[in-house]
Amino acid sequence: MNHGVDVIGSREDPHAPIRVARGLPLMLHSLSLLREQFEIVFAHRKIKKVVEVGVESGQVSSIYTDLGADEVYCVDPYPSDELRSTLAKNPRLHLVESLSPAVLAELPVADLYVIDGDHNYAVVNAEVAWIIANAPNAVVVFNDVLWPCARRDMYYEPSPLTGADRHESSADGPTVFHDELTPAGLVGLGAFTWSVEAGGERNGVLTAVEDAVAAAGADDWYFEIVPAVFGFGILMRKTAPGAEKIMAGLRPYTSSKLIATLEANRIALYTRVLQMQYEAVAHANDTDRLAETVSAQRHEIEQMHAELARTLQEAAELRRTVDELRHPHSAEPPDLLSAARNLKRAAEHFVRKARHH
Ligand SMILES: C[S@@+](CC[C@H](N)C(=O)[O-])C[C@H]1O[C@@H](n2cnc3c(N)ncnc32)[C@H](O)[C@@H]1O
């Protein structure tokens, strides 16, 4: 399955494969891209019940029924209208409008758990610990076990987490280009926040999985990562049915340095685009401010021009008056009244100017 992307274009239509890319989101993040890997899981393990934690648009949910699942419990506390109508089309998909991990105990024990809900240590660690204790033979898959969530908590907001379950968080987001959060990074725009610090204890999705598996005895478990789409993790008890075959089937993907390099490059390019968008908006704001300043200065210049014109007119009238006073024998008798008026106006003008300075 390749989302309709033909690998090779024909001589008649050389652009066909890449044209499909125009319809894809700029940043692919959905587990629906991993259908090939789910096919490997379903090929080696009978999977009838699925619990899908974190559903978003619902574009993955029907993959499980397509591959043979009877029931899929789709857990999402914030379902959109799009999700409701997508799930309503398939009677084997059941919307569960609740928060994981609390809801897990209320659902039937599943053969497959898909963990892609709240991306932080407290939630994921509790989810994995619950599954290991209550469904130890289940296949567990995760999204976001690599950068940026691997070692840095992300909190869907408003978050129910408090106290030690939550690190100091920020609306700024991570970027490939430096280690600290930045407003030009992968920001949640109100939907989620990030832990200010990355690394250390009790921080991030991968750290959460590692700790839960270590507590259960790491040697008894397989945990592998397909380094694509932000990190697709797969966890199985070594003695669980199909575990060895599933891990062997996934090995070309989990061991691929090529996939890992392309993924890192994809994320770098995307965060570069975010940075450029941020800078473009900042420049547009600067340009707006500059335009306002130019308009205010133009207005001031117009006022100064008007003032100058008035002053020049007053000076001309003054000059005429002085001439008339200097030449009392001119043909016309001097207009003493307007001369006095001009002198008064000139005096007022100089007083105004003196006050202004
Ligand atoms: C990254 S999206 C899931 C994407 C989806 N699995 C896919 O691959 O297309 C995460 C989803 O988890 C939901 N979520 C957040 N906190 C949750 C929680 N505590 N339990 C279950 N779902 C949660 C969010 O509402 C969001 O829809």
The ligand as a Gaussian input file, in Angstrom:
#p B3LYP/6-31G(d) Opt

LIG

0 1
 C       -1.523000      12.183000      16.987000
 S       -3.224000      12.105000      17.135000
 C       -3.630000      10.477000      16.639000
 C       -3.386000      10.211000      15.182000
 C       -3.914000       8.888000      14.676000
 N       -3.541000       7.785000      15.528000
 C       -3.342000       8.647000      13.300000
 O       -2.307000       8.005000      13.213000
 O       -3.938000       9.139000      12.314000
 C       -3.463000      12.055000      18.870000
 C       -4.914000      11.968000      19.296000
 O       -4.916000      11.576000      20.669000
 C       -6.022000      12.168000      21.317000
 N       -5.731000      12.156000      22.768000
 C       -5.156000      13.095000      23.526000
 N       -5.087000      12.691000      24.813000
 C       -5.612000      11.461000      24.856000
 C       -5.824000      10.507000      25.900000
 N       -5.445000      10.746000      27.168000
 N       -6.423000       9.334000      25.594000
 C       -6.798000       9.075000      24.309000
 N       -6.621000       9.932000      23.282000
 C       -6.032000      11.100000      23.550000
 C       -6.105000      13.534000      20.681000
 O       -7.423000      14.047000      20.776000
 C       -5.694000      13.252000      19.215000
 O       -6.829000      13.068000      18.416000

